[in-house]
Amino acid sequence: MSERTKRRERRERRAARPWLSWTAAALAAAVCGCAPAAPSARPVAPAAAPSKGAPEAPPPEAERREQPPPSGPARPARMPAIAWAELPSGLSVATAVNRALPLVEVRVVVRGGSSADGERTGLAALTGQLLVHGGAGGLPGRELLARVESLGASLWVDTGLDATVIGLRATPDRLAEAIELLGLVVQRPRLDAAELTRLKARAVDAARDRARTDGRWGALMVLFRDLYALPTELHPYASFGATASELPKITAADCRAFHAAWYVPKNTVVVVAGDTTPEAARAAVEKAFADRRGAEPPALSFTDPMPPGALKITIVDRPKSAESEIFVGVLGPERRDPEWPALAVAGQVLGGPSGRLSRDLLEPRGAARAASAATIDVAEGPVPLVVQAVAPAARTGAVAQAMLEQAEQLATTMPSQEETEAAAGRLSAVLGLGIGTAAGLADEIAGMQVLELPDDYHDSYRKELRDITPALAGKVAADHVRPARAVVVVAGDAQVIGPMLSRFGDVKVVDPTRDFERKRTIQRDASASPAPAPDADRAAPAQDRP
């Protein structure tokens, strides 16, 4: 039995057990309700009214012609056939043909992301950057990138929680040459210490800037740490990103060791999508990727995290911030668990474009500028369901209260049939929206590989969505959406919002510019009653009003 067949069987077995991601665009569209703007039309002058008593003029010829029937629902995007090939080394090649444009997109998926950093947070991301910018084979970094550009190609790298993806775009006539350079980058990087020093300096500056200015980044850093808390070890997903003090610890030897362990053929999938053929793709990849190391990649330990015993509240202090970014997170079933689609539907009921949060919280009637809820794809273990809102600092307490109340209502009250059908229909409609282009198709297949989803995932997921009932969505929400044991993280001015949030429990205040060290703890204000939902200005307590 081939290794490729074995891997597919493992995926199928895991699928039977009950995806910062390559399906993020579709997820963002689902949450934000994004849609393409309608095409502009020339204004039509109104017809003159007939004079009183005059016979009506016959309608013009265009109006007498039979009008077309109304448009039906949009057809769901269909995944084209994926042709698989396995090289003798164990490396897999997936090819999907898309001839919309004379372009080919290549994604090298290495199943080693930030979850594999270990004690060197940021190692996977820096190694990926060093591969692309540090040169390969006999080519220094600038010369390598110049060679890529001379082919009319482009090269980039993206590191997520579960994988590193190196992307390449080329025209069909230069594809083989471009993939040959890509093979050098992946298999024979120089991993130069001097180049790593330059990359680290830029990464440290970027991390310091995020700590000062990016409340969302700071909140997610704390949210992942608290959601994936373990008593005696560090969960692979607990480090959302690296801080400015962690990055300098990474050495060129660390990057070489990471590359040797994770960038092995059996841990690599090359996805080719666009104006090509499976035969041409395989021939180019087989020639360029000659590495025949047979080593297995390291195994990571994904111990189930321990949910907090009570509501856990943290403020990422941003003094003088006029707005607050509020996150409420819980952990649901695993991504391949049969219950996961029902959790996704429940999340849409709560925070989809027409969900409960949008109706209750968004301006002008509500108090928040943005409100949504969505799952965050991870390949292993429980999947986070994250509720988010952006609100003026003075209304933070009322908005947080409303978010918790809505989550509690979702967990205790079965959604209606209308809500369930609308949520499931929305998820089905946005599934695979981008696969009409070669880039979108390559990204979708790469994302499926990261999550070890089968080739027919789109069809099976749509069927699962059609089968979800209000009772099933309600049961999964009751099992997993428990606000009393949720994690709440708010990025904002602790001096202003601290008293508001202390009505819900003890509040820890951390400093993002000092590695999120604790600044102080605000004790729970037992004398204050929780704020009501902010239906209007008059509904908010005095301290929440502007």
C-alpha positions, -999 to 999 in steps of 0.1 A, spaced: 0 0 0 15 34 -10 22 61 15 -2 84 -3 -30 58 1 -21 53 38 -23 91 44 -57 93 27 -70 65 48 -58 82 79 -76 114 69 -108 94 62 -106 77 96 -101 110 113 -129 126 94 -152 98 106 -143 107 142 -159 137 144 -95 246 92 -43 327 108 -58 300 78 -61 297 41 -99 299 42 -99 332 61 -113 351 32 -145 330 30 -148 331 68 -145 369 68 -171 371 42 -194 349 62 -189 370 93 -189 405 78 -216 399 52 -193 412 25 -206 411 -10 -195 426 -43 -209 460 -51 -237 461 -76 -227 474 -111 -236 510 -117 -264 516 -142 -272 547 -163 -301 567 -148 -333 564 -168 -354 595 -172 -390 590 -161 -416 587 -188 -439 617 -193 -474 612 -180 -501 610 -207 -524 640 -210 -558 636 -193 -583 617 -215 -557 608 -241 -554 571 -250 -524 554 -234 -496 548 -258 -487 512 -264 -457 500 -245 -424 502 -264 -412 471 -282 -387 463 -254 -414 462 -228 -437 441 -249 -410 414 -252 -413 386 -226 -393 394 -195 -368 369 -182 -377 349 -151 -364 361 -117 -329 349 -108 -327 318 -86 -303 312 -58 -266 313 -67 -251 280 -76 -226 268 -50 -190 268 -60 -179 234 -71 -144 220 -64 -129 207 -96 -113 173 -97 -80 170 -79 -54 147 -95 -30 132 -70 5 118 -75 30 105 -49 67 107 -56 91 80 -45 103 102 -17 68 104 -1 61 139 -12 25 143 -26 15 165 -56 -21 177 -60 -31 193 -93 -63 211 -102 -69 226 -136 -83 262 -140 -79 279 -173 -96 311 -165 -63 330 -169 -29 319 -182 -15 316 -147 -4 288 -124 -4 290 -87 18 267 -66 16 261 -28 41 241 -9 24 230 23 47 220 51 28 208 82 49 227 106 35 260 118 38 281 149 24 252 169 57 235 163 78 264 178 83 247 211 103 269 234 113 293 206 81 312 199 83 327 163 107 300 151 85 286 123 77 321 110 113 332 110 124 300 93 99 305 66 110 341 60 146 330 60 139 304 33 124 330 10 147 359 17 180 342 27 189 326 -6 192 290 -16 218 267 -32 244 289 -47 221 319 -49 222 347 -23 188 361 -13 187 391 -36 199 371 -65 174 344 -59 145 368 -58 158 386 -89 158 352 -107 122 346 -97 112 381 -109 130 376 -142 106 347 -149 76 369 -143 69 350 -111 63 360 -75 73 342 -43 59 345 -7 56 327 26 28 325 52 31 307 85 -1 298 104 -8 278 135 -6 244 118 15 248 87 39 270 67 29 276 31 53 289 4 34 303 -25 45 308 -61 28 324 -91 40 319 -127 29 318 -163 25 283 -178 55 287 -202 79 295 -172 63 271 -147 91 244 -148 118 270 -143 99 287 -115 93 254 -97 130 245 -100 138 277 -80 110 268 -56 126 234 -50 159 251 -41 141 273 -16 123 245 1 151 219 1 184 238 0 180 271 18 212 288 29 197 298 63 224 325 66 230 339 101 236 374 88 203 374 69 185 360 100 199 390 121 183 414 96 150 396 96 149 394 133 155 431 136 126 439 114 104 413 132 113 428 166 104 463 154 71 450 140 63 432 173 70 464 193 48 484 170 19 459 174 23 459 211 19 497 212 -8 501 185 -26 469 177 -53 461 203 -67 432 183 -33 415 182 -28 420 219 -62 406 227 -57 375 206 -23 369 222 -41 367 256 -72 349 243 -52 320 229 -30 317 260 -61 316 282 -82 293 260 -54 268 256 -41 268 292 -25 237 307 -14 232 343 22 221 337 31 224 300 27 248 271 -1 239 246 11 242 210 -17 268 203 -11 289 234 14 312 217 -5 332 191 26 352 181 60 362 193 69 392 214 98 415 209 117 398 237 112 363 224 124 368 188 161 376 196 165 342 212 161 324 179 194 314 163 204 302 128 211 268 144 174 268 156 162 275 121 184 248 106 172 222 131 135 232 125 140 229 87 157 195 90 129 182 112 98 195 95 107 202 58 109 165 49 91 150 19 66 129 39 55 162 56 51 181 24 23 185 -2 28 206 -34 -5 220 -47 -5 232 -83 -36 250 -97 -43 268 -129 -35 266 -166 -15 234 -166 -20 196 -166 -14 170 -139 13 154 -161 32 187 -165 29 195 -128 41 162 -117 71 163 -141 82 197 -129 78 189 -92 95 156 -95 125 172 -112 128 201 -88 121 182 -55 147 156 -55 151 153 -18 146 117 -8 149 119 30 126 93 44 123 107 79 90 111 96 82 146 110 81 151 148 49 144 167 33 171 187 14 166 219 -21 182 218 -33 177 253 -69 188 258 -68 223 274 -85 229 308 -114 253 306 -114 280 333 -134 272 364 -151 306 362 -154 336 338 -119 348 332 -115 385 324 -83 402 312 -77 438 300 -49 444 276 -42 479 287 -41 506 260 -42 540 279 -62 568 263 -78 544 238 -111 558 227 -124 523 217 -124 489 231 -120 456 213 -140 429 232 -135 392 227 -154 363 243 -140 329 236 -151 293 243 -138 260 230 -160 237 209 -156 202 193 -127 192 171 -127 204 135 -134 169 122 -160 160 149 -195 154 135 -208 181 158 -185 208 143 -209 219 115 -237 225 141 -213 247 162 -205 267 130 -243 272 124 -248 282 161 -220 308 156 -237 322 126 -270 324 145 -252 344 171 -228 366 151 -236 362 114 -245 393 92 -281 390 102 -275 373 135 -285 383 170 -255 404 178 -259 424 146 -296 431 155 -289 440 191 -255 457 192 -248 475 160 -252 512 155 -273 533 152 -296 515 175 -270 496 195 -238 506 212 -211 488 191 -194 497 158 -188 460 149 -200 427 162 -195 391 149 -189 355 159 -170 328 141 -150 297 146 -112 298 142 -99 268 123 -72 247 140 -62 212 128 -60 195 162 -82 195 193 -111 218 202 -119 247 179 -124 282 194 -157 300 189 -149 337 193 -174 365 197 -160 400 190 -172 435 192 -157 470 188 -173 497 210 -166 532 224 -147 529 257 -176 544 276 -199 516 265 -176 487 270 -193 473 301 -228 474 285 -216 458 253 -197 430 271 -228 423 292 -249 420 260 -224 397 244 -224 374 275 -262 375 277 -265 366 240 -241 337 244 -261 325 274 -293 327 255 -278 307 226 -268 280 251 -302 278 268 -327 286 240 -330 265 209 -327 287 177 -357 290 155 -361 271 122 -357 304 103 -325 313 121 -310 278 116 -318 277 79 -305 312 73 -272 304 91 -267 271 74 -275 287 40 -250 314 46 -222 290 54 -230 269 24 -231 299 1 -197 313 10 -180 279 10 -153 279 -16 -162 313 -30 -127 320 -43 -121 287 -61 -131 303 -95 -95 317 -97 -63 297 -97 -51 315 -65 -83 308 -47 -83 272 -58 -47 267 -47 -54 283 -13 -85 262 -8 -68 229 -15 -38 239 7 -62 247 35 -79 214 32 -45 197 34 -36 216 65 -68 204 82 -65 169 66 -100 172 50 -109 148 21 -112 160 -15 -150 158 -14 -152 180 17 -173 207 0 -200 184 -10 -201 165 23 -201 197 44 -230 212 24 -250 180 30 -242 182 68 -254 218 68 -286 209 51 -292 182 78 -287 205 108 -319 211 128 -326 237 155 -325 210 181 -290 199 170 -276 234 168 -291 242 202 -277 210 218 -241 217 206 -244 253 218 -256 241 252 -227 217 254 -199 241 244 -211 277 247 -209 283 284 -204 320 293 -198 312 330 -166 294 319 -157 316 290 -125 337 284 -131 375 281 -103 397 268 -107 434 262 -81 457 246 -87 492 259 -80 518 285 -80 499 318 -86 531 338 -119 537 320 -132 502 314 -118 484 345 -147 494 368 -173 484 342 -158 449 338 -153 443 375 -190 438 378 -186 404 361 -156 392 382 -120 398 391 -101 416 362 -65 411 354 -48 440 337 -17 433 316 8 455 297 13 444 261 45 465 258 61 445 286 54 409 274 19 410 288 31 411 324 4 417 351 0 453 361 -26 448 387 -58 430 395 -91 448 399 -112 429 424 -148 421 416 -173 448 425 -199 428 443 -220 458 450 -226 467 413 -253 449 393 -245 438 358 -252 463 330 -283 457 309 -280 452 272 -274 485 254 -306 487 234 -302 525 233 -284 552 252 -310 553 279 -305 515 285 -268 519 295 -259 526 331 -245 560 338 -209 550 338 -213 534 303 -227 565 287 -206 588 266 
